[in-house]
Amino acid sequence: MPPAGSRAAVLARFSSDLQNPRSADDQIREAVAYCHRQGWIVVLTEKDEARTGRTTVGRTGYYNVMACAEAGECDVVVIESVSRMAREAADMLMTARKLSELGVVICTTGGGVLSGFELVIRAQVAQEQSEEKAQQVIRGQRGAASRGKVMGGVAYGYDLLDEPNADGHTRIKNEETAPIIERIYEDIAAGMSTHAICNALNAEGVVPPGGGKLWRPKAITGNPHLRTGIGRNPLYVGKLIYGKTQSKLIGSTGQTKVTPGLVGDQVVYDVPHLRIVSDELWQTVQDILDSRTNPIPNRTRHPTYVFSGLIHCGSCGQSFPMVSRKLGCEGRRQGTGCKNRRRVSREELQDAVLDGLKAKILQPHILDLYLDEYRREVAKAATDQASRLAGSQTRLQDLDVEIENIMKVIRAGSGGLGSQLLHQELDRLGTVRKQVERQASRPPTSPSLSLETDAVIARLGSLLDDLGNALMGPERDAARARDIIRSFITKISVVPLEVEGSEDGRGVGPVRITVEGSLTQLLDQASADRMIQRRESSSATLGLPNVPFSFYADITKEDADTVSGVYADVAIFSQLLDDADAPVARQDVVNALHTLDHNPTAEEIAVLRRRADNAITHLLNVELIRSVMVSFGYKGWVWTHREVTDEEWIARSKQPRPEPPIGIIRISAPEAFVVVVGPTEVVPDEIGKQD
Ligand SMILES: [Zn+2]
């Protein structure tokens, strides 16, 4: 139980379920009274009104309490019952884990401090609307464990005394294998390698655990992170630990993932009759095994691609992983008959996503709608924080008065028991004052950045640039950048973009990517200053509903080595459009691109046409040009910004064609065409056919 003077956050939750029809205010009153009985300072009271159908909104109270815990402003969270805190066991587990990491305990007014283990079981049962059942389950498991009964398998060195039943089973030491355990521990302590120990045991024909043929070092060392293996089993010092590991079913793969149990979830029972080695020997072995383990976990982990697992084939829905140096459809690779043979490089995809976000999402008309609500929430969060701060300052003044009063009494006092109690009270108030003082002197957590639309767009724009650079930089930065990007991008799908004249033989060719993500999460990145160094927490403190976004972008680069050619071609085409008195036809572009000193071969003509089509597609996609149907089968392109009607263009094209412009100078490519990202649907028919 946290000592007197601890800071408590109270959370009440009013739900309409008939189990507990008491109002949130009643709950708060009871919880505050409970805190006072414990001598705790209530730093925050929050209530959530239950709303149905929405999980992230309507829980601002919950988020405020979590924010308070994250800010280090409370030591204990007080709730009336477990179901007040989280509706579902899964939520409860996350909450318990988070609070346990922060060193904050959860307390119910009825049950006192609850361990993570109890919380999870209670939450599970609360879900089934029965608090009483939770008590039975916990009592049952504890009772069974205290009688030495366990649910798991039998460790090496022990025997089953009875047949397992619903209550678990009872273990006793095995006269033959228990001494082997002792010997292994002594050998490790003596500095023998686990290989040498296994070799010796195998040479003597000692039967290994699990009925295998040979002893293997892994059986002794186990998994250092999960604390498994003979060398690390605390049962050998008479401690039975529940929740040492936890298993989670991974829905996407159907596999069970085993991870270390949380310290807060673990329940330890003394089972002295099962002790085989001394505490001292056990600890020596732990130190030796730990020193032999790689001290830097995950050191060999390979950097992952920023969009790993997020990319899908838009044609068949399969994943879109790296297939021989480029991303491609997994279904097609496995021969499921998917027609999507396009492949795209990681870098192209990354650029298209980041540039597309800037071009499509960071637009005033898109953000404005949402930013209003966002600004309101940010302002509200700031006000809440300010009032918490003001509250602690008031409390500080009150404490000073209380302390001064007690001091007066003590100075005038007569000693004895009364004086002793006053001294105790003075000590307590001193501790409380220190805590409140620390809290009151804490500066506001985030500086107020402008949330004007232009400022947000500018900040997010430079963030996206930073992220793009960081992805290419040192792994440390790249990992951080990946985390940030993955917080707001949820799915990318890739489909072939059919453009006439593009051969699709080698899987090259333009693709259209559709990007889905969370606008809420993206905007969250705009409320922090140095975004790349931003801490992970506290982003979920705003109780905003998640607003998704999606956009598409086209990657029309043919191949890395022809890219510069494409840009130059766009420049030549632009020159033609500038000079033209009539719509520019595809053949005009082909002629202009033709710089060979001989008559082109059929293959060279095909290449020229493809280059012309690419240049046309580029400008069409950014809506800089439009097509004019001059006559049946004869189409040309004109600058969109020229104020000339189709009729006038058609009339002009009937005039004698002027001489083709002479001496087209190849100028460097305008940067604006680096990645074509545009709302225009590329309709293959729009590309000329009259050659
Ligand atoms: Zn596919």
Residues whose N, C-alpha, C, O or C-beta is under 5 A from the ligand:
A	BS01	ZN	C313 S315 C316 G317 Q318 C329 G331 R332 C338 N340
